[in-house]
Amino acid sequence: MSLRDDREVPESHVSEVVVQALRSGDAQQLAGAMSNDLQAAALSLRPSLHRLLDAGMEYGALAGMVSGSGPTCAFLVRDDEHALDVAVALTASGACRTVKRAHGPVAGAKVKD
């Protein structure tokens, strides 16, 4: 039995709105363009993620989404100060076990022309 599947894998597509937001550094524009096709499925399997997403938004995140198929969530914030505020609030709320902060741009990440 072969693991190869003869069906074609669709080419990935990055929204032009996302590309423009990344190029301009406009976090609010990027927040409006963020999406995850697996989020609805992840939320149906783990409804507690709703609480975490709601808490992140309540505490000032510009956007929040399930990362991949869950159970991790990622939040977009305006700047380092707001990242710390959201991280502290999420930790204190008990909505999640662990909070990690990351910032960009990171070495190796590039927006293609």
Residue pairs with C-beta under 8 A, 6 or more apart in sequence:
15 33
17 29
17 32
17 33
18 30
18 33
18 34
19 111
20 26
20 29
21 27
21 29
21 30
21 33
22 30
22 111
23 111
27 62
27 76
27 77
27 78
28 62
30 62
30 63
30 76
31 62
31 63
31 76
32 63
34 63
34 65
34 76
35 65
36 42
36 65
36 66
36 67
36 68
38 66
38 68
38 69
38 70
39 65
39 66
41 69
42 49
42 66
42 69
42 70
42 71
43 49
43 50
43 66
43 70
45 70
46 70
46 71
49 66
49 70
49 71
49 73
51 95
52 64
52 73
52 90
52 95
52 96
53 64
53 65
53 66
53 73
55 89
55 90
55 93
55 95
56 64
56 73
56 75
56 86
56 90
56 95
57 63
57 64
59 85
59 86
59 89
59 90
59 93
60 77
60 82
60 85
60 86
60 89
61 75
61 76
61 77
61 82
61 86
62 75
62 76
62 77
62 78
63 75
63 76
64 73
64 74
64 75
64 76
65 73
65 74
66 72
66 73
67 73
67 74
73 96
75 86
77 83
77 85
77 86
80 103
83 101
83 103
84 101
87 99
87 101
90 96
90 99
91 99
